[in-house]
Amino acid sequence: MSIRYFLWVLVAALAFFGVYLIWSGQSMSATPAANRNPSPNAVPANVTIVPASLTKDGMPAKLGALSLTQSAIGASALAEFAQLHGKGFDLVGGYRADYADGNGKATLWVGQAKDASVAQAMLDAMAQKIGPNNAMFQNLQPLDISGRTLYEADGQGQKHFFYAVNDKIVWLAADPVQAADVLHSLWSAVK
């Protein structure tokens, strides 16, 4: 009787496994080729990025779960940018915004260049200056997300992301645990 039971369990398991393979093979063939082997830098198609709501000054009121705690806009923000980057950072406007909650913090810098080509040139210069041997930022990685080049780096205990969008240069520094959520909410907020 135990051999008969063993054979019955084996046949049932094989049948179940066969049905599973047939089902998973059909669902795989129904998946578009572009989604079967996405590039490691691609944002999954089923991710919905909800932009952060903006304050009257045009900065995100929240980034992920982090709330705006303080900010600098206009001349005071430009003075901070000049202090951080020195001369040659030709911006016509911008802001710095700090965000926090009980579990983390982030800082967002948005600088407005004269036009999109100047913003892109500034982005390229920033990436080149950081390069692979920078003492402050490590693991610089360019990512292509929705046709936009975004750079990611690690430094000072935070994840750093920077990119150009239209005439803006965006730099986000966030605690690693919340970095992805913060970046997702920021992604379409700055235009």
TORPA-4810 file (N, C-alpha, C, O; in nm, 3 decimals):
<nodes>
NODE_1_0.082_-0.119_0.000_0.000_0.000_0.000_0.086_0.126_0.000_0.048_0.225_-0.063_M
NODE_2_0.200_0.128_0.068_0.284_0.246_0.073_0.346_0.276_-0.064_0.367_0.393_-0.095_S
NODE_3_0.377_0.177_-0.146_0.431_0.201_-0.280_0.324_0.263_-0.368_0.351_0.356_-0.443_I
NODE_4_0.200_0.212_-0.357_0.089_0.268_-0.434_0.065_0.415_-0.394_0.045_0.499_-0.482_R
NODE_5_0.067_0.447_-0.267_0.051_0.584_-0.218_0.163_0.673_-0.271_0.139_0.784_-0.319_Y
NODE_6_0.287_0.624_-0.261_0.402_0.699_-0.310_0.388_0.729_-0.459_0.414_0.842_-0.502_F
NODE_7_0.347_0.631_-0.540_0.330_0.651_-0.683_0.218_0.751_-0.711_0.231_0.835_-0.801_L
NODE_8_0.109_0.744_-0.636_-0.002_0.839_-0.655_0.043_0.982_-0.626_0.010_1.074_-0.701_W
NODE_9_0.118_1.001_-0.517_0.170_1.134_-0.481_0.268_1.182_-0.588_0.266_1.300_-0.624_V
NODE_10_0.352_1.094_-0.639_0.448_1.130_-0.742_0.378_1.173_-0.870_0.415_1.274_-0.930_L
NODE_11_0.276_1.097_-0.914_0.201_1.130_-1.035_0.128_1.263_-1.016_0.128_1.346_-1.107_V
NODE_12_0.067_1.285_-0.901_-0.004_1.410_-0.874_0.093_1.529_-0.875_0.062_1.635_-0.928_A
NODE_13_0.209_1.509_-0.815_0.308_1.617_-0.813_0.358_1.648_-0.953_0.372_1.765_-0.989_A
NODE_14_0.384_1.546_-1.033_0.428_1.567_-1.170_0.320_1.636_-1.252_0.350_1.724_-1.332_L
NODE_15_0.195_1.597_-1.233_0.085_1.661_-1.306_0.075_1.808_-1.266_0.061_1.895_-1.352_A
NODE_16_0.082_1.835_-1.137_0.077_1.972_-1.091_0.192_2.053_-1.150_0.172_2.165_-1.198_F
NODE_17_0.313_1.997_-1.145_0.430_2.066_-1.198_0.416_2.089_-1.350_0.454_2.194_-1.400_F
NODE_18_0.362_1.992_-1.421_0.340_2.007_-1.566_0.242_2.118_-1.597_0.265_2.199_-1.687_G
NODE_19_0.131_2.123_-1.522_0.032_2.229_-1.542_0.094_2.365_-1.512_0.071_2.463_-1.583_V
NODE_20_0.173_2.371_-1.406_0.240_2.496_-1.371_0.334_2.541_-1.483_0.335_2.659_-1.519_Y
NODE_21_0.412_2.448_-1.538_0.505_2.485_-1.646_0.430_2.533_-1.769_0.472_2.629_-1.834_L
NODE_22_0.320_2.467_-1.802_0.240_2.510_-1.917_0.183_2.649_-1.892_0.190_2.735_-1.979_I
NODE_23_0.127_2.671_-1.775_0.068_2.800_-1.740_0.173_2.911_-1.739_0.150_3.018_-1.794_W
NODE_24_0.288_2.885_-1.675_0.391_2.989_-1.668_0.453_3.015_-1.805_0.493_3.128_-1.833_S
NODE_25_0.461_2.916_-1.890_0.511_2.936_-2.025_0.416_3.021_-2.107_0.461_3.104_-2.185_G
NODE_26_0.285_3.002_-2.090_0.188_3.083_-2.163_0.188_3.226_-2.112_0.179_3.320_-2.191_Q
NODE_27_0.197_3.244_-1.983_0.199_3.380_-1.932_0.327_3.451_-1.972_0.327_3.572_-1.992_S
NODE_28_0.437_3.377_-1.985_0.562_3.437_-2.029_0.553_3.479_-2.174_0.604_3.585_-2.211_M
NODE_29_0.489_3.397_-2.259_0.480_3.434_-2.399_0.384_3.550_-2.421_0.393_3.619_-2.523_S
NODE_30_0.294_3.574_-2.327_0.201_3.686_-2.339_0.267_3.817_-2.296_0.215_3.925_-2.322_A
NODE_31_0.383_3.805_-2.229_0.456_3.923_-2.185_0.531_3.981_-2.303_0.602_3.908_-2.372_T
NODE_32_0.519_4.110_-2.329_0.594_4.171_-2.439_0.745_4.149_-2.421_0.796_4.144_-2.309_P
NODE_33_0.813_4.136_-2.533_0.956_4.108_-2.530_1.032_4.214_-2.452_1.131_4.182_-2.386_A
NODE_34_0.991_4.337_-2.459_1.062_4.446_-2.389_1.057_4.429_-2.239_1.146_4.478_-2.169_A
NODE_35_0.956_4.361_-2.186_0.943_4.346_-2.041_1.004_4.217_-1.990_1.019_4.201_-1.869_N
NODE_36_1.040_4.123_-2.078_1.095_3.996_-2.033_1.233_4.011_-1.972_1.261_3.954_-1.867_R
NODE_37_1.317_4.086_-2.036_1.454_4.105_-1.988_1.485_4.254_-1.981_1.563_4.304_-2.062_N
NODE_38_1.425_4.323_-1.887_1.448_4.467_-1.882_1.593_4.497_-1.847_1.659_4.419_-1.778_P
NODE_39_1.642_4.610_-1.896_1.778_4.648_-1.860_1.781_4.676_-1.711_1.679_4.711_-1.652_S
NODE_40_1.897_4.661_-1.649_1.904_4.680_-1.504_1.872_4.822_-1.461_1.840_4.844_-1.344_P
NODE_41_1.880_4.918_-1.551_1.854_5.058_-1.514_1.713_5.102_-1.549_1.678_5.218_-1.524_N
NODE_42_1.632_5.014_-1.605_1.498_5.053_-1.649_1.402_5.058_-1.532_1.409_4.975_-1.441_A
NODE_43_1.313_5.155_-1.533_1.206_5.162_-1.435_1.098_5.066_-1.480_1.056_5.074_-1.596_V
NODE_44_1.050_4.974_-1.394_0.946_4.881_-1.436_0.823_4.955_-1.489_0.787_5.062_-1.440_P
NODE_45_0.760_4.895_-1.590_0.646_4.959_-1.656_0.528_4.978_-1.562_0.447_5.069_-1.584_A
NODE_46_0.516_4.896_-1.459_0.401_4.905_-1.371_0.420_5.002_-1.255_0.335_5.009_-1.166_N
NODE_47_0.531_5.076_-1.253_0.553_5.175_-1.148_0.479_5.302_-1.184_0.496_5.357_-1.293_V
NODE_48_0.397_5.350_-1.093_0.328_5.476_-1.113_0.396_5.580_-1.027_0.399_5.569_-0.905_T
NODE_49_0.451_5.680_-1.092_0.520_5.785_-1.019_0.425_5.902_-1.002_0.383_5.965_-1.100_I
NODE_50_0.390_5.930_-0.879_0.300_6.040_-0.848_0.384_6.158_-0.804_0.454_6.151_-0.703_V
NODE_51_0.379_6.267_-0.880_0.463_6.381_-0.845_0.420_6.445_-0.713_0.303_6.442_-0.675_P
NODE_52_0.518_6.502_-0.647_0.490_6.573_-0.523_0.410_6.700_-0.553_0.426_6.760_-0.659_A
NODE_53_0.324_6.738_-0.460_0.254_6.866_-0.477_0.351_6.979_-0.446_0.442_6.963_-0.364_S
NODE_54_0.332_7.092_-0.512_0.426_7.203_-0.500_0.372_7.313_-0.410_0.251_7.335_-0.400_L
NODE_55_0.464_7.383_-0.344_0.428_7.499_-0.264_0.406_7.618_-0.358_0.426_7.606_-0.479_T
NODE_56_0.366_7.730_-0.302_0.346_7.851_-0.384_0.477_7.897_-0.449_0.475_7.967_-0.550_K
NODE_57_0.593_7.858_-0.390_0.723_7.895_-0.446_0.772_7.794_-0.550_0.880_7.811_-0.607_D
NODE_58_0.693_7.689_-0.574_0.727_7.591_-0.676_0.814_7.476_-0.630_0.862_7.399_-0.713_G
NODE_59_0.836_7.463_-0.500_0.915_7.350_-0.451_0.823_7.243_-0.394_0.716_7.276_-0.343_M
NODE_60_0.863_7.116_-0.401_0.779_7.009_-0.348_0.750_7.028_-0.198_0.841_7.055_-0.119_P
NODE_61_0.623_7.014_-0.161_0.585_7.026_-0.020_0.628_6.903_0.059_0.659_6.912_0.178_A
NODE_62_0.630_6.787_-0.008_0.675_6.662_0.052_0.753_6.586_-0.054_0.728_6.600_-0.173_K
NODE_63_0.847_6.507_-0.009_0.916_6.412_-0.095_0.902_6.275_-0.028_0.962_6.250_0.077_L
NODE_64_0.824_6.188_-0.089_0.795_6.061_-0.024_0.724_6.090_0.107_0.625_6.164_0.109_G
NODE_65_0.775_6.034_0.216_0.716_6.057_0.348_0.778_6.178_0.418_0.737_6.213_0.529_A
NODE_66_0.876_6.241_0.355_0.946_6.353_0.417_0.875_6.484_0.390_0.830_6.509_0.278_L
NODE_67_0.865_6.568_0.492_0.799_6.698_0.480_0.902_6.809_0.472_1.010_6.800_0.530_S
NODE_68_0.867_6.914_0.399_0.951_7.032_0.387_0.969_7.096_0.525_0.870_7.125_0.592_L
NODE_69_1.094_7.118_0.567_1.121_7.177_0.698_1.177_7.318_0.688_1.146_7.403_0.772_T
NODE_70_1.258_7.344_0.587_1.310_7.480_0.565_1.359_7.490_0.423_1.381_7.390_0.354_Q
NODE_71_1.378_7.615_0.379_1.420_7.634_0.240_1.489_7.769_0.224_1.479_7.858_0.309_S
NODE_72_1.558_7.782_0.113_1.617_7.909_0.071_1.584_7.923_-0.076_1.592_7.826_-0.152_A
NODE_73_1.547_8.043_-0.117_1.506_8.065_-0.255_1.570_8.192_-0.308_1.601_8.283_-0.231_I
NODE_74_1.591_8.198_-0.438_1.642_8.319_-0.501_1.787_8.346_-0.466_1.871_8.256_-0.470_G
NODE_75_1.817_8.472_-0.431_1.955_8.516_-0.408_2.024_8.437_-0.298_2.142_8.403_-0.312_A
NODE_76_1.954_8.406_-0.189_2.019_8.331_-0.081_2.053_8.188_-0.125_2.157_8.135_-0.086_S
NODE_77_1.966_8.127_-0.206_1.996_7.993_-0.258_2.113_7.998_-0.355_2.199_7.911_-0.353_A
NODE_78_2.117_8.101_-0.441_2.226_8.115_-0.537_2.359_8.136_-0.464_2.463_8.088_-0.509_L
NODE_79_2.356_8.208_-0.352_2.478_8.228_-0.272_2.526_8.093_-0.217_2.647_8.067_-0.213_A
NODE_80_2.434_8.007_-0.174_2.471_7.874_-0.126_2.532_7.791_-0.238_2.632_7.723_-0.218_E
NODE_81_2.471_7.797_-0.358_2.524_7.723_-0.473_2.666_7.768_-0.504_2.754_7.685_-0.528_F
NODE_82_2.689_7.900_-0.503_2.822_7.954_-0.533_2.923_7.908_-0.428_3.037_7.878_-0.461_A
NODE_83_2.880_7.901_-0.301_2.968_7.857_-0.194_3.004_7.710_-0.213_3.119_7.671_-0.190_Q
NODE_84_2.908_7.628_-0.255_2.933_7.486_-0.276_3.017_7.459_-0.400_3.103_7.371_-0.399_L
NODE_85_2.993_7.534_-0.508_3.052_7.501_-0.637_3.155_7.601_-0.685_3.226_7.574_-0.782_H
NODE_86_3.167_7.715_-0.622_3.262_7.815_-0.668_3.210_7.886_-0.793_3.092_7.878_-0.826_G
NODE_87_3.300_7.953_-0.859_3.261_8.029_-0.978_3.239_7.935_-1.096_3.281_7.820_-1.094_K
NODE_88_3.172_7.987_-1.197_3.149_7.908_-1.318_3.017_7.834_-1.317_2.986_7.762_-1.412_G
NODE_89_2.940_7.850_-1.211_2.810_7.785_-1.203_2.707_7.894_-1.232_2.655_7.956_-1.139_F
NODE_90_2.678_7.916_-1.358_2.598_8.028_-1.404_2.448_7.998_-1.395_2.391_7.941_-1.487_D
NODE_91_2.386_8.035_-1.284_2.244_8.012_-1.263_2.169_8.144_-1.256_2.223_8.245_-1.212_L
NODE_92_2.044_8.143_-1.301_1.962_8.263_-1.296_1.857_8.257_-1.185_1.791_8.356_-1.158_V
NODE_93_1.843_8.142_-1.121_1.747_8.126_-1.013_1.762_7.989_-0.951_1.841_7.907_-0.998_G
NODE_94_1.686_7.964_-0.847_1.690_7.832_-0.786_1.645_7.833_-0.642_1.607_7.936_-0.586_G
NODE_95_1.650_7.714_-0.582_1.615_7.699_-0.440_1.683_7.577_-0.380_1.725_7.485_-0.451_Y
NODE_96_1.693_7.578_-0.247_1.734_7.463_-0.168_1.620_7.433_-0.074_1.564_7.523_-0.012_R
NODE_97_1.585_7.306_-0.063_1.477_7.266_0.027_1.523_7.148_0.111_1.581_7.053_0.060_A
NODE_98_1.496_7.156_0.240_1.531_7.048_0.334_1.403_6.977_0.374_1.299_7.039_0.396_D
NODE_99_1.413_6.845_0.384_1.299_6.759_0.417_1.338_6.664_0.528_1.454_6.623_0.538_Y
NODE_100_1.241_6.629_0.612_1.269_6.535_0.720_1.141_6.474_0.772_1.031_6.527_0.753_A
NODE_101_1.157_6.362_0.838_1.055_6.303_0.923_1.133_6.233_1.034_1.254_6.250_1.043_D
NODE_102_1.068_6.156_1.117_1.137_6.090_1.227_1.237_5.985_1.183_1.321_5.943_1.263_G
NODE_103_1.231_5.942_1.057_1.316_5.832_1.011_1.423_5.872_0.911_1.509_5.790_0.878_N
NODE_104_1.423_5.994_0.863_1.523_6.029_0.764_1.516_6.174_0.722_1.433_6.252_0.769_G
NODE_105_1.607_6.208_0.630_1.612_6.346_0.581_1.661_6.346_0.438_1.719_6.249_0.389_K
NODE_106_1.638_6.458_0.372_1.683_6.478_0.235_1.700_6.627_0.211_1.636_6.709_0.275_A
NODE_107_1.787_6.660_0.117_1.805_6.798_0.073_1.794_6.800_-0.078_1.851_6.716_-0.147_T
NODE_108_1.720_6.897_-0.128_1.699_6.913_-0.271_1.752_7.050_-0.312_1.716_7.152_-0.253_L
NODE_109_1.837_7.050_-0.414_1.883_7.174_-0.473_1.832_7.177_-0.616_1.849_7.080_-0.690_W
NODE_110_1.769_7.286_-0.657_1.725_7.303_-0.795_1.777_7.438_-0.842_1.745_7.542_-0.785_V
NODE_111_1.859_7.433_-0.945_1.913_7.555_-1.002_1.856_7.575_-1.142_1.843_7.479_-1.218_G
NODE_112_1.823_7.697_-1.175_1.770_7.728_-1.307_1.880_7.794_-1.390_1.935_7.898_-1.352_Q
NODE_113_1.910_7.731_-1.504_2.010_7.784_-1.598_1.940_7.875_-1.699_1.818_7.889_-1.697_A
NODE_114_2.019_7.937_-1.787_1.962_8.025_-1.890_1.871_7.949_-1.985_1.768_8.002_-2.029_K
NODE_115_1.908_7.825_-2.019_1.827_7.743_-2.109_1.865_7.596_-2.092_1.952_7.564_-2.011_D
NODE_116_1.799_7.508_-2.166_1.819_7.364_-2.152_1.960_7.321_-2.191_2.016_7.231_-2.128_A
NODE_117_2.019_7.384_-2.293_2.154_7.343_-2.334_2.257_7.379_-2.227_2.352_7.303_-2.205_S
NODE_118_2.240_7.491_-2.160_2.330_7.530_-2.051_2.311_7.434_-1.933_2.409_7.393_-1.870_V
NODE_119_2.187_7.397_-1.903_2.161_7.301_-1.795_2.228_7.168_-1.824_2.289_7.108_-1.736_A
NODE_120_2.218_7.121_-1.948_2.280_6.993_-1.985_2.432_7.002_-1.976_2.497_6.908_-1.929_Q
NODE_121_2.490_7.114_-2.019_2.635_7.132_-2.010_2.680_7.132_-1.864_2.785_7.077_-1.831_A
NODE_122_2.600_7.193_-1.776_2.632_7.195_-1.633_2.626_7.054_-1.575_2.712_7.015_-1.496_M
NODE_123_2.525_6.977_-1.615_2.513_6.839_-1.569_2.635_6.759_-1.611_2.695_6.688_-1.530_L
NODE_124_2.673_6.771_-1.738_2.789_6.698_-1.788_2.916_6.737_-1.712_2.997_6.650_-1.679_D
NODE_125_2.932_6.865_-1.683_3.050_6.913_-1.609_3.051_6.857_-1.467_3.156_6.820_-1.415_A
NODE_126_2.934_6.851_-1.403_2.925_6.796_-1.268_2.965_6.649_-1.267_3.043_6.606_-1.182_M
NODE_127_2.913_6.572_-1.362_2.944_6.429_-1.369_3.092_6.408_-1.396_3.154_6.318_-1.338_A
NODE_128_3.149_6.490_-1.483_3.291_6.478_-1.516_3.378_6.515_-1.395_3.479_6.451_-1.370_Q
NODE_129_3.338_6.617_-1.323_3.415_6.661_-1.206_3.413_6.553_-1.098_3.515_6.529_-1.033_K
NODE_130_3.299_6.488_-1.077_3.292_6.381_-0.978_3.376_6.263_-1.024_3.461_6.214_-0.950_I
NODE_131_3.352_6.216_-1.145_3.432_6.107_-1.202_3.444_5.986_-1.111_3.374_5.977_-1.010_G
NODE_132_3.532_5.894_-1.147_3.544_5.770_-1.070_3.633_5.780_-0.946_3.626_5.693_-0.860_P
NODE_133_3.716_5.883_-0.934_3.813_5.890_-0.824_3.788_6.005_-0.728_3.883_6.058_-0.670_N
NODE_134_3.665_6.044_-0.710_3.631_6.155_-0.623_3.636_6.110_-0.477_3.588_6.001_-0.445_N
NODE_135_3.694_6.191_-0.390_3.705_6.155_-0.249_3.572_6.167_-0.176_3.548_6.094_-0.080_A
NODE_136_3.485_6.258_-0.220_3.359_6.282_-0.150_3.245_6.192_-0.198_3.160_6.151_-0.119_M
NODE_137_3.244_6.161_-0.329_3.136_6.081_-0.387_3.194_5.957_-0.454_3.289_5.967_-0.531_F
NODE_138_3.137_5.842_-0.425_3.182_5.717_-0.483_3.069_5.652_-0.564_2.953_5.690_-0.554_Q
NODE_139_3.109_5.554_-0.643_3.014_5.471_-0.719_2.926_5.553_-0.813_2.807_5.526_-0.824_N
NODE_140_2.982_5.651_-0.880_2.906_5.731_-0.975_2.853_5.640_-1.086_2.930_5.570_-1.152_L
NODE_141_2.722_5.641_-1.106_2.657_5.557_-1.208_2.561_5.641_-1.289_2.472_5.704_-1.233_Q
NODE_142_2.577_5.643_-1.422_2.473_5.708_-1.504_2.358_5.611_-1.525_2.380_5.492_-1.551_P
NODE_143_2.237_5.658_-1.515_2.117_5.578_-1.538_2.033_5.647_-1.644_2.028_5.769_-1.649_L
NODE_144_1.967_5.569_-1.729_1.876_5.626_-1.827_1.735_5.590_-1.783_1.697_5.473_-1.784_D
NODE_145_1.658_5.690_-1.746_1.520_5.669_-1.702_1.430_5.756_-1.787_1.440_5.879_-1.784_I
NODE_146_1.343_5.692_-1.863_1.248_5.763_-1.949_1.318_5.862_-2.043_1.268_5.972_-2.066_S
NODE_147_1.434_5.822_-2.095_1.505_5.908_-2.188_1.584_6.020_-2.123_1.641_6.103_-2.193_G
NODE_148_1.588_6.024_-1.993_1.662_6.128_-1.920_1.780_6.063_-1.849_1.765_5.959_-1.785_R
NODE_149_1.898_6.123_-1.862_2.015_6.071_-1.792_2.016_6.125_-1.650_2.008_6.245_-1.626_T
NODE_150_2.025_6.033_-1.557_2.031_6.065_-1.414_2.159_6.002_-1.362_2.191_5.889_-1.397_L
NODE_151_2.231_6.073_-1.278_2.351_6.019_-1.217_2.321_5.988_-1.071_2.249_6.061_-1.004_Y
NODE_152_2.377_5.877_-1.025_2.363_5.835_-0.886_2.502_5.818_-0.828_2.592_5.766_-0.895_E
NODE_153_2.520_5.860_-0.704_2.648_5.843_-0.635_2.621_5.827_-0.486_2.514_5.863_-0.436_A
NODE_154_2.717_5.772_-0.416_2.711_5.757_-0.271_2.809_5.854_-0.209_2.918_5.876_-0.261_D
NODE_155_2.769_5.912_-0.097_2.861_6.002_-0.027_2.800_6.062_0.097_2.681_6.091_0.100_G
NODE_156_2.881_6.082_0.197_2.840_6.145_0.322_2.721_6.073_0.385_2.635_6.136_0.447_Q
NODE_157_2.716_5.941_0.370_2.610_5.862_0.430_2.477_5.872_0.357_2.375_5.824_0.408_G
NODE_158_2.475_5.932_0.239_2.351_5.950_0.164_2.365_5.901_0.021_2.476_5.879_-0.029_Q
NODE_159_2.250_5.884_-0.043_2.243_5.860_-0.187_2.225_5.996_-0.252_2.146_6.078_-0.205_K
NODE_160_2.296_6.020_-0.360_2.288_6.146_-0.432_2.243_6.117_-0.575_2.294_6.026_-0.640_H
NODE_161_2.149_6.195_-0.623_2.099_6.184_-0.759_2.105_6.324_-0.820_2.067_6.422_-0.756_F
NODE_162_2.152_6.332_-0.943_2.148_6.462_-1.010_2.120_6.443_-1.157_2.162_6.346_-1.220_F
NODE_163_2.045_6.540_-1.211_2.003_6.534_-1.350_1.959_6.672_-1.397_1.938_6.762_-1.317_Y
NODE_164_1.944_6.686_-1.529_1.893_6.809_-1.589_1.754_6.780_-1.644_1.729_6.674_-1.701_A
NODE_165_1.665_6.875_-1.626_1.531_6.867_-1.686_1.496_7.007_-1.735_1.487_7.102_-1.657_V
NODE_166_1.477_7.017_-1.865_1.456_7.147_-1.930_1.570_7.240_-1.891_1.686_7.207_-1.916_N
NODE_167_1.542_7.357_-1.832_1.648_7.450_-1.796_1.690_7.437_-1.650_1.752_7.529_-1.595_D
NODE_168_1.657_7.325_-1.586_1.686_7.306_-1.443_1.794_7.199_-1.423_1.804_7.102_-1.497_K
NODE_169_1.874_7.221_-1.321_1.968_7.121_-1.270_1.913_7.079_-1.134_1.886_7.164_-1.049_I
NODE_170_1.896_6.950_-1.114_1.837_6.897_-0.991_1.942_6.811_-0.921_2.004_6.725_-0.984_V
NODE_171_1.962_6.834_-0.792_2.050_6.750_-0.710_1.971_6.713_-0.586_1.920_6.800_-0.516_W
NODE_172_1.962_6.584_-0.560_1.890_6.532_-0.444_1.985_6.449_-0.361_2.051_6.359_-0.414_L
NODE_173_1.994_6.478_-0.233_2.071_6.398_-0.137_1.972_6.344_-0.035_1.902_6.421_0.030_A
NODE_174_1.966_6.211_-0.021_1.867_6.151_0.068_1.927_6.032_0.142_2.018_5.966_0.093_A
NODE_175_1.875_6.007_0.261_1.915_5.888_0.335_1.884_5.765_0.251_1.779_5.759_0.187_D
NODE_176_1.973_5.666_0.250_1.956_5.550_0.161_1.823_5.476_0.176_1.768_5.429_0.076_P
NODE_177_1.771_5.466_0.297_1.647_5.392_0.318_1.529_5.456_0.244_1.441_5.385_0.194_V
NODE_178_1.527_5.587_0.236_1.415_5.656_0.174_1.446_5.713_0.035_1.361_5.776_-0.026_Q
NODE_179_1.567_5.690_-0.013_1.611_5.753_-0.137_1.519_5.721_-0.256_1.483_5.811_-0.331_A
NODE_180_1.481_5.596_-0.273_1.398_5.559_-0.389_1.262_5.627_-0.384_1.216_5.680_-0.485_A
NODE_181_1.197_5.627_-0.268_1.066_5.691_-0.256_1.075_5.841_-0.279_0.990_5.900_-0.345_D
NODE_182_1.178_5.901_-0.226_1.197_6.046_-0.241_1.221_6.080_-0.388_1.162_6.175_-0.441_V
NODE_183_1.307_6.004_-0.454_1.335_6.028_-0.596_1.210_6.008_-0.680_1.183_6.087_-0.770_L
NODE_184_1.133_5.904_-0.653_1.011_5.880_-0.731_0.913_5.996_-0.720_0.853_6.035_-0.820_H
NODE_185_0.895_6.051_-0.600_0.800_6.161_-0.587_0.854_6.289_-0.650_0.776_6.375_-0.691_S
NODE_186_0.985_6.304_-0.656_1.046_6.422_-0.714_1.047_6.417_-0.867_1.040_6.521_-0.933_L
NODE_187_1.057_6.297_-0.924_1.088_6.279_-1.066_1.007_6.365_-1.160_1.065_6.424_-1.251_W
NODE_188_0.877_6.376_-1.143_0.798_6.458_-1.235_0.757_6.592_-1.174_0.684_6.669_-1.237_S
NODE_189_0.802_6.621_-1.053_0.760_6.746_-0.988_0.837_6.866_-1.041_0.780_6.974_-1.056_A
NODE_190_0.965_6.849_-1.070_1.046_6.960_-1.122_1.041_6.953_-1.273_1.078_6.852_-1.333_V
NODE_191_0.997_7.062_-1.334_0.984_7.065_-1.480_1.066_7.176_-1.539_1.067_7.193_-1.661_K
</nodes>
